Amino acid sequence: MKEILTDIRHAQWRWDYAAAAHGGSFHSPVEIGRTVSTGITIAQEGRIKLARLLAELGFNDEVPYPDISTKAKAQEFIGLPMEKLKEEKQEFKENLVPKWLEEAKKREEGWGINYN
């Protein structure tokens, strides 16, 4: 199982790298594509190893996966408290953003720039 978990982790690292590289898909699309495709290959190898392990243990049925076919279902499956997060975002927008905008306005008034 350790080797299977390592495959999963290494595949995930490649996805994380590609996602965190922000401009990578624009500036280096071939490299990002290569990185993601090697992650897919590693993930598939891990799935094959897992299938073999399960077969050795006598489990030959389809492995049930959670329904993550929509964003909402995936969020629910991983336990994201969406209502709480939405409330926190609304509070942020109502309370903190106006303060930041006012502070920015005061700061920028001293710059002597006319934006009109």
C-alpha positions in Angstrom: 0.0 0.0 0.0 2.9 2.3 0.7 3.9 2.3 -3.0 0.4 3.0 -4.1 0.1 6.0 -1.7 3.4 7.3 -3.0 2.1 7.2 -6.5 -1.0 9.1 -5.5 1.1 11.7 -3.7 3.6 12.1 -6.6 0.7 12.5 -9.1 -0.9 15.1 -6.8 2.4 17.0 -6.6 2.4 17.4 -10.3 -1.1 18.7 -10.4 -0.4 21.1 -7.5 2.7 22.4 -9.3 0.8 23.0 -12.6 -2.0 24.7 -10.7 0.3 26.9 -8.6 2.5 27.9 -11.5 -0.2 30.4 -12.5 1.4 31.7 -15.8 3.0 28.3 -16.5 0.4 27.3 -19.0 0.9 30.5 -20.9 4.6 30.9 -20.7 5.5 27.2 -20.9 2.5 25.2 -22.0 4.6 22.3 -23.3 6.3 21.8 -19.9 3.0 22.2 -18.0 1.4 19.7 -20.3 4.3 17.3 -19.8 4.1 17.7 -16.0 0.4 17.0 -15.9 0.6 14.1 -18.3 3.3 12.4 -16.2 1.1 12.9 -13.2 -1.8 11.2 -15.0 0.5 8.3 -15.9 1.7 8.0 -12.3 -1.9 8.1 -11.1 -2.9 5.4 -13.6 0.0 3.2 -12.5 -1.1 3.6 -8.9 -4.7 2.6 -9.8 -3.4 -0.5 -11.5 -1.3 -1.4 -8.5 -4.4 -0.8 -6.3 -6.5 -3.1 -8.5 -4.0 -5.8 -8.3 -3.7 -5.5 -4.5 -7.5 -5.6 -4.1 -7.6 -8.7 -6.4 -5.0 -10.4 -4.3 -7.1 -9.7 -1.2 -10.1 -11.3 -2.9 -12.0 -8.1 -3.8 -12.9 -8.1 -7.5 -15.9 -5.8 -7.5 -16.0 -2.2 -8.7 -14.6 0.2 -6.1 -17.3 2.6 -5.1 -16.3 6.2 -5.5 -18.1 9.2 -4.1 -20.3 11.2 -6.4 -18.2 14.3 -7.1 -19.8 15.1 -10.4 -20.5 18.7 -9.5 -18.6 21.3 -7.5 -21.3 21.3 -4.8 -21.1 17.5 -4.4 -17.4 17.6 -4.2 -17.4 20.4 -1.6 -20.0 18.4 0.5 -17.9 15.2 0.2 -14.7 16.9 1.5 -16.7 18.6 4.3 -16.4 22.3 3.2 -18.8 24.3 5.3 -20.1 26.3 2.3 -22.8 28.3 4.2 -20.3 29.4 6.8 -17.7 30.3 4.1 -20.3 32.3 2.2 -21.3 34.2 5.4 -17.7 35.0 6.2 -17.1 36.3 2.6 -20.2 38.5 2.9 -19.0 39.8 6.2 -15.6 40.5 4.7 -17.1 42.4 1.7 -19.4 44.4 4.0 -17.0 45.3 6.8 -13.4 45.0 5.7 -13.4 46.0 2.0 -15.0 49.4 2.6 -12.3 50.1 5.3 -9.6 49.1 2.8 -11.0 51.3 0.1 -11.3 54.3 2.4 -7.7 53.8 3.6 -6.5 53.6 0.0 -8.4 56.7 -0.9 -6.8 58.6 1.9 -3.4 57.3 1.1 -3.7 58.1 -2.6 -5.1 61.6 -2.1 -1.6 62.5 -0.9 0.0 61.4 -4.2 -1.3 64.3 -6.2 -2.7 62.2 -9.0 -6.0 63.1 -10.7 -7.8 60.0 -11.8 -10.6 61.9 -13.7 
